[in-house]
Amino acid sequence: MSIITNDGVLASTRDIPNSGVGKTYNFCYELDLSFATPVDEDTFIIRSRCGNSARYGYLKF
C-alpha cells in the first residue's frame, strides 16, 4: 500500500498483510491438472507438484 501526497510525491509504502502484494516467493510448485477430482459442479481438488513432492488444494470457479 502506498500513500501519495497531494503533490503526487510518494510519502510511504508498506506491504499489505496476507495479500501477497509486495512479496515475492521462489516456489517451484507448478499446477498439475492431470489430477483434478470434482467435489461439486464448481469445485475441484487439484494438485501442484515440485519434483517428488506434491500439495493438494481446492480450485473453485
C-alpha positions as CSV (number, residue, x, y, z in Angstrom):
1,M,0.0,0.0,0.0
2,S,1.4,3.4,-0.9
3,I,0.5,6.8,0.4
4,I,0.9,9.6,-2.1
5,T,0.7,13.3,-1.1
6,N,-1.5,15.9,-2.8
7,D,1.7,17.0,-4.7
8,G,2.0,13.4,-6.2
9,V,5.0,12.6,-4.1
10,L,5.3,9.1,-2.7
11,A,5.1,9.5,1.1
12,S,5.4,5.9,2.3
13,T,5.0,2.3,1.1
14,R,4.3,-0.8,3.1
15,D,3.2,-4.4,2.4
16,I,-0.5,-5.3,2.9
17,P,-0.5,-8.3,5.3
18,N,-1.7,-11.6,3.9
19,S,-2.3,-10.2,0.4
20,G,0.8,-11.3,-1.3
21,V,1.3,-7.7,-2.6
22,G,4.9,-6.6,-2.3
23,K,6.1,-10.1,-1.5
24,T,8.0,-12.4,-3.9
25,Y,8.4,-16.2,-3.3
26,N,10.5,-18.6,-5.2
27,F,8.3,-21.7,-5.2
28,C,9.0,-24.5,-7.7
29,Y,5.4,-25.8,-7.4
30,E,3.5,-26.0,-10.7
31,L,-0.2,-26.7,-11.2
32,D,-0.7,-30.3,-12.3
33,L,-4.2,-30.7,-13.8
34,S,-3.7,-34.4,-14.7
35,F,-5.2,-34.8,-11.2
36,A,-8.5,-32.9,-10.8
37,T,-11.2,-34.6,-8.8
38,P,-14.6,-32.9,-8.9
39,V,-16.1,-32.2,-5.5
40,D,-19.2,-30.5,-6.9
41,E,-20.2,-28.7,-10.0
42,D,-17.8,-25.7,-9.5
43,T,-15.2,-27.1,-7.1
44,F,-12.3,-29.5,-7.8
45,I,-9.4,-30.9,-5.7
46,I,-6.2,-30.2,-7.6
47,R,-2.5,-31.0,-7.2
48,S,0.6,-28.9,-7.6
49,R,4.0,-30.7,-7.9
50,C,7.6,-29.8,-7.2
51,G,9.9,-32.7,-8.0
52,N,8.7,-35.7,-6.0
53,S,6.6,-33.7,-3.6
54,A,3.0,-32.5,-4.1
55,R,0.5,-30.2,-2.4
56,Y,-3.3,-30.5,-2.8
57,G,-5.9,-27.8,-2.6
58,Y,-9.3,-26.7,-3.9
59,L,-10.0,-24.8,-7.1
60,K,-13.4,-23.1,-7.2
61,F,-14.9,-21.4,-10.3
